[in-house]
Amino acid sequence: MQRLTNSFRKSIGKNMEITMLLHDCSLDGESGFAATCVEFPEANGQGETPEECVQDLRTAVHEILQFRREEARKDLTLGDKLEVIAA
């Protein structure tokens, strides 16, 4: 589990850490894994393996960030500048 968590952190960015909750669905009588992101509760991942699940969650987090950036661009007014920085 620690290896997966470290892998997830590295993929987001070296200065940004995001917390993942990974659930083994076999404990509920189902197959695969499910993940949620504590900082982005709307981001969820699923997969047959922990690695697939983590990758799916990464994709969800990136899509949420991209969506929020696009929404922010819509609200820019004269003199505003939108810039992506490392956290």
MOVENUR-V850111 format. One record per residue. N is the residue number from 1. RES is the residue in three letters. SS is DSSP state (A for helix, B for strand, O for the rest). OMEGA is omega as a letter, one per 40 degrees, with the letter a starting at -180 (999 if undefined). NEAR is the number of other ideal C-beta (glycine too) atoms within 10 Angstrom. Layout:
BEGIN
n:N res:RES ss:SS omega:OMEGA near:NEAR
n:N res:RES ss:SS omega:OMEGA near:NEAR
END
This chain:
BEGIN
n:1 res:MET ss:O omega:a near:9
n:2 res:GLN ss:A omega:i near:6
n:3 res:ARG ss:A omega:i near:9
n:4 res:LEU ss:A omega:i near:17
n:5 res:THR ss:A omega:i near:15
n:6 res:ASN ss:A omega:i near:10
n:7 res:SER ss:A omega:i near:14
n:8 res:PHE ss:A omega:a near:23
n:9 res:ARG ss:A omega:a near:15
n:10 res:LYS ss:A omega:a near:10
n:11 res:SER ss:A omega:a near:16
n:12 res:ILE ss:A omega:a near:18
n:13 res:GLY ss:O omega:a near:11
n:14 res:LYS ss:O omega:i near:9
n:15 res:ASN ss:O omega:a near:8
n:16 res:MET ss:O omega:i near:13
n:17 res:GLU ss:O omega:i near:13
n:18 res:ILE ss:O omega:a near:19
n:19 res:THR ss:O omega:a near:12
n:20 res:MET ss:B omega:i near:22
n:21 res:LEU ss:B omega:a near:10
n:22 res:LEU ss:B omega:a near:18
n:23 res:HIS ss:B omega:i near:14
n:24 res:ASP ss:B omega:a near:14
n:25 res:CYS ss:A omega:i near:15
n:26 res:SER ss:A omega:i near:10
n:27 res:LEU ss:A omega:i near:7
n:28 res:ASP ss:A omega:a near:9
n:29 res:GLY ss:O omega:i near:6
n:30 res:GLU ss:O omega:a near:10
n:31 res:SER ss:O omega:i near:9
n:32 res:GLY ss:O omega:a near:15
n:33 res:PHE ss:B omega:i near:23
n:34 res:ALA ss:B omega:a near:18
n:35 res:ALA ss:B omega:i near:23
n:36 res:THR ss:B omega:i near:17
n:37 res:CYS ss:B omega:a near:21
n:38 res:VAL ss:O omega:a near:10
n:39 res:GLU ss:O omega:i near:12
n:40 res:PHE ss:O omega:a near:16
n:41 res:PRO ss:O omega:i near:8
n:42 res:GLU ss:O omega:i near:10
n:43 res:ALA ss:O omega:i near:22
n:44 res:ASN ss:B omega:i near:15
n:45 res:GLY ss:B omega:i near:23
n:46 res:GLN ss:B omega:i near:15
n:47 res:GLY ss:B omega:i near:18
n:48 res:GLU ss:O omega:i near:11
n:49 res:THR ss:O omega:i near:11
n:50 res:PRO ss:A omega:a near:18
n:51 res:GLU ss:A omega:i near:13
n:52 res:GLU ss:A omega:a near:14
n:53 res:CYS ss:A omega:i near:25
n:54 res:VAL ss:A omega:i near:21
n:55 res:GLN ss:A omega:i near:17
n:56 res:ASP ss:A omega:i near:17
n:57 res:LEU ss:A omega:i near:28
n:58 res:ARG ss:A omega:a near:20
n:59 res:THR ss:A omega:i near:13
n:60 res:ALA ss:A omega:i near:19
n:61 res:VAL ss:A omega:i near:22
n:62 res:HIS ss:A omega:i near:13
n:63 res:GLU ss:A omega:i near:11
n:64 res:ILE ss:A omega:i near:15
n:65 res:LEU ss:A omega:i near:15
n:66 res:GLN ss:A omega:i near:10
n:67 res:PHE ss:A omega:a near:11
n:68 res:ARG ss:A omega:i near:11
n:69 res:ARG ss:A omega:i near:11
n:70 res:GLU ss:A omega:i near:10
n:71 res:GLU ss:A omega:i near:9
n:72 res:ALA ss:A omega:i near:11
n:73 res:ARG ss:A omega:a near:10
n:74 res:LYS ss:A omega:a near:6
n:75 res:ASP ss:O omega:a near:8
n:76 res:LEU ss:O omega:i near:10
n:77 res:THR ss:O omega:a near:5
n:78 res:LEU ss:O omega:i near:4
n:79 res:GLY ss:O omega:i near:5
n:80 res:ASP ss:O omega:i near:9
n:81 res:LYS ss:O omega:i near:5
n:82 res:LEU ss:O omega:a near:10
n:83 res:GLU ss:O omega:i near:4
n:84 res:VAL ss:O omega:a near:6
n:85 res:ILE ss:O omega:i near:6
n:86 res:ALA ss:O omega:a near:7
n:87 res:ALA ss:O omega:999 near:8
END
